[in-house]
């Protein structure tokens, strides 16, 4: 099976390497210019107790989201053993640095035995993104009042009004053309069936998973000497992740970093300190997942033989 418009057996490895190389270069240049210390300082700081705890919390995030994927795979009659499902889920993180993370939709297509159809794989991917977005929006709420005070009441009211109007307009369009959309994009209907499967379970898994990464951000901020609460750190991270997702850039690169850095600076951090924390956050919440995914992908394809590129 293959995704629409992509020949079977072809994976975006070259674009992924270019994205990773470009991101690493930009991070190094920005830290060298604005960081006020060695560009390696953020990486070295991850060896502290707080850094190790942050990494453990990110691993918990991957585990819980892997259990969620296992739940939806069972919905499509693929009741994989949990450890195997987790390994195959982690392998999909190799393709996270793609626009809108859409490369992760290949997870179910790469199974050597009983792969999902393109529609089913896209449906699980769509359900994952909707569940993540809902969870992150809920985690944004603790800092909503703080952001309102920062922007000023008039601007907040104006933005809220625009958001309400945009939501109403989009909702009206979706309602008006719902039948046509569901007929044209069958995977949308399938995504809703995934979300209807044990909704309390996947919502709990999603919320705890993203809250764990929010606490990881708090630990890194505290270790760097920035005083803020766990709720504030989690809210800042959630706002930055939503902003990065809206940009549709590969893994939100650029947008997420800019938003999180700006929020930390607004909270009182220096530009260099905020940049250093942001790089640490991205190392443990994004690039760690990509690295683990690459190892899981190679192991699954070359040794276990339960992932196939053909």
C-alpha positions in Angstrom: 0.0 0.0 0.0 1.1 3.6 -0.5 -0.1 7.0 0.3 -2.0 8.8 -2.5 0.5 10.4 -4.9 3.5 8.6 -3.5 4.9 5.5 -5.2 5.2 2.4 -3.1 8.6 1.8 -1.6 9.7 5.4 -1.7 10.2 7.3 1.5 11.2 11.0 1.9 14.6 10.2 3.4 16.6 12.8 1.4 14.1 15.7 2.3 14.2 14.5 6.0 18.0 14.6 6.0 17.9 18.1 4.5 15.4 19.3 7.1 17.5 17.8 10.0 20.7 19.3 8.6 19.1 22.7 8.1 17.5 22.7 11.5 20.8 21.8 13.2 22.6 24.5 11.4 20.1 27.2 12.3 20.1 26.1 15.9 23.9 26.4 16.1 24.0 29.7 14.4 21.3 31.3 16.5 22.9 30.0 19.7 26.3 31.2 18.7 25.0 34.7 17.9 22.5 35.2 20.7 23.2 32.5 23.3 26.0 34.2 25.1 27.7 30.8 25.7 28.9 27.7 23.9 26.3 26.4 21.4 26.9 23.0 23.1 25.7 24.3 26.5 22.0 23.4 26.0 23.1 19.8 25.0 25.4 19.5 28.0 22.7 20.7 30.4 20.6 17.7 29.4 23.0 15.6 31.4 21.8 17.1 34.7 19.2 15.3 36.9 16.5 17.7 35.6 17.5 16.9 32.0 17.3 13.1 32.6 13.9 13.6 34.2 12.7 15.6 31.3 13.9 12.9 28.9 12.1 10.3 31.0 8.8 12.3 30.8 9.2 12.6 27.0 9.6 8.8 26.8 6.4 8.6 28.8 4.7 10.8 26.2 5.8 8.4 23.4 4.7 5.4 25.4 1.2 6.8 26.0 0.7 7.9 22.4 1.9 4.5 21.3 -0.8 2.9 23.5 -3.3 5.2 21.8 -2.1 4.0 18.3 -2.4 0.4 19.6 -6.0 1.1 20.5 -6.9 2.4 17.0 -4.9 -0.4 15.3 -7.1 -2.9 17.2 -10.1 -0.9 15.9 -9.0 -2.0 12.4 -8.5 -5.6 13.5 -4.8 -5.4 13.9 -4.5 -6.5 17.6 -0.7 -6.3 17.8 1.2 -7.2 21.0 1.8 -4.0 23.0 5.6 -4.0 22.8 5.6 -4.7 19.1 3.0 -2.0 18.5 5.0 0.5 20.5 8.1 -0.3 18.4 6.3 0.1 15.2 4.7 3.3 16.4 8.1 4.7 17.4 9.4 3.8 13.9 6.9 6.3 12.5 8.6 9.2 14.3 11.4 9.0 11.7 9.0 10.8 9.4 7.9 13.5 11.9 10.0 16.3 10.2 7.5 16.5 7.3 5.0 19.3 6.6 2.1 18.8 9.1 3.9 15.6 10.3 2.0 13.9 7.4 4.9 11.4 7.0 3.7 9.7 10.1 0.7 8.6 8.2 2.9 5.9 6.7 3.0 3.9 9.9 0.2 1.5 9.1 1.3 1.3 5.4 4.8 -0.1 6.2 3.6 -3.2 8.0 5.1 -6.2 6.3 2.1 -8.3 7.3 -1.5 -7.1 7.1 -0.7 -3.4 6.4 -3.5 -0.9 6.7 -5.1 0.5 3.6 -4.3 4.1 2.7 -7.7 5.2 3.9 -7.3 3.5 7.3 -3.8 4.8 7.8 -4.8 8.3 7.0 -7.8 7.9 9.3 -5.6 7.0 12.3 -3.3 9.8 11.4 -6.2 12.3 11.3 -7.5 11.0 14.6 -4.1 11.4 16.2 -3.8 15.0 15.0 -7.3 15.9 16.2 -6.7 14.2 19.6 -3.4 16.0 20.0 -4.9 19.4 19.0 -7.7 19.0 21.5 -5.4 18.1 24.3 -3.0 20.9 23.5 -5.8 23.4 23.3 -7.0 22.3 26.8 -3.5 22.7 28.1 -3.3 26.2 26.7 -6.1 27.3 29.1 -3.9 27.8 32.3 -2.0 30.6 30.5 -5.0 32.1 28.7 -5.6 34.7 31.4 -1.9 35.6 31.5 -1.7 36.0 27.7 -4.9 38.2 27.9 -3.2 40.5 30.4 -0.1 40.7 28.3 -1.9 41.6 25.0 -4.4 44.0 26.6 -8.2 43.6 26.9 -9.0 45.4 23.6 -6.7 43.2 21.5 -7.9 40.1 23.3 -11.5 40.9 22.6 -10.7 41.7 19.0 -8.8 38.4 18.5 -11.5 36.5 20.3 -14.2 38.0 18.1 -12.2 37.1 15.0 -11.7 33.6 16.3 -15.4 33.2 16.9 -16.3 34.5 13.4 -13.7 32.3 11.8 -15.0 29.3 13.7 -18.6 30.0 12.8 -17.7 30.5 9.1 -15.6 27.3 8.9 -18.3 25.3 10.8 -21.0 26.6 8.5 -19.0 25.6 5.4 -18.2 22.2 6.8 -21.9 21.7 7.7 -23.0 22.9 4.3 -20.6 20.6 2.4 -20.4 17.8 4.9 -21.8 15.1 2.7 -19.6 16.1 -0.3 -16.5 16.1 2.0 -17.3 12.7 3.5 -17.9 11.2 0.1 -14.7 12.7 -1.4 -12.5 12.1 1.7 -13.5 8.8 3.0 -10.7 8.9 5.6 -12.4 11.8 7.3 -15.4 9.6 8.1 -13.0 6.8 9.2 -11.1 9.2 11.5 -14.4 10.0 13.3 -15.0 6.3 13.8 -11.5 6.1 15.4 -12.3 9.0 17.7 -15.6 7.3 18.6 -13.7 4.3 19.9 -13.2 4.5 23.6 -13.1 8.3 23.6 -12.4 8.6 27.4 -9.4 6.3 27.0 -7.7 8.1 24.1 -8.5 11.5 25.6 -6.9 10.5 29.0 -3.8 9.1 27.2 -3.5 12.2 25.1 -3.8 14.7 28.0 -1.4 12.9 30.3 1.1 12.4 27.4 1.2 16.1 26.5 1.1 17.2 30.2 4.2 15.0 30.8 6.1 17.0 28.1 4.8 20.2 29.6 6.3 19.2 33.0 9.5 18.3 31.1 9.6 21.9 29.9 9.1 23.2 33.4 12.0 21.1 34.7 14.3 22.5 32.0 13.2 26.0 32.8 13.7 25.5 36.5 17.2 24.0 35.9 18.1 27.0 33.8 17.1 29.4 36.6 13.8 30.7 35.1 11.1 30.9 37.8 7.6 29.8 36.5 5.0 27.3 37.6 4.5 23.9 36.0 1.1 25.1 34.7 2.7 28.1 33.1 5.4 26.0 31.4 2.9 23.5 30.2 0.7 26.3 28.8 3.6 28.0 27.1 4.6 24.7 25.5 1.0 23.9 24.4 0.6 27.4 22.8 3.9 27.0 21.0 3.0 23.6 19.7 -0.4 24.7 18.4 1.3 27.7 16.7 3.9 25.5 15.1 1.2 23.1 13.9 -0.8 25.9 12.3 2.3 26.9 10.3 2.2 23.4 8.6 6.0 23.6 8.4 7.9 20.3 9.0 7.3 19.4 12.7 6.4 23.1 13.2 10.1 24.0 12.8 10.7 27.7 13.2 7.2 28.6 14.3 7.2 26.6 17.5 10.7 27.8 18.5 9.8 31.5 17.8 6.6 31.3 19.9 8.1 29.5 22.8 11.2 31.8 22.9 8.9 34.9 22.8 6.7 33.6 25.6 9.7 32.9 27.8 11.2 36.3 27.1 7.8 37.9 27.9 7.9 36.0 31.2 11.2 37.6 32.1 13.9 35.5 30.5 16.8 37.0 28.6 16.9 36.2 24.9 19.9 34.0 25.3 18.3 32.0 28.2 15.0 31.6 26.3 16.8 30.4 23.2 18.8 27.9 25.2 15.7 26.5 26.9 13.9 26.3 23.6 16.7 24.3 22.0 16.7 21.9 25.0 13.0 21.5 24.7 13.1 20.7 21.0 16.0 18.3 21.6 14.0 16.2 24.1 10.5 16.6 22.6 11.3 16.3 18.8 14.8 15.2 17.9 14.9 12.5 20.6 11.8 11.0 19.0 13.3 11.2 15.5 16.5 9.5 16.7 14.5 6.7 18.5 12.3 6.4 15.5 15.2 5.9 13.1 16.6 3.2 15.4 13.2 1.5 15.7 12.7 1.7 11.9 16.1 0.1 11.1 15.6 -2.6 13.7 12.1 -3.4 12.6 13.0 -3.5 8.9 16.4 -5.2 9.0 16.2 -7.5 12.0 12.5 -8.2 12.9 11.4 -8.0 9.3 7.9 -6.6 10.3 8.4 -3.4 8.3 8.7 -3.5 4.5 9.5 -0.7 2.1 8.2 -2.7 -0.9 
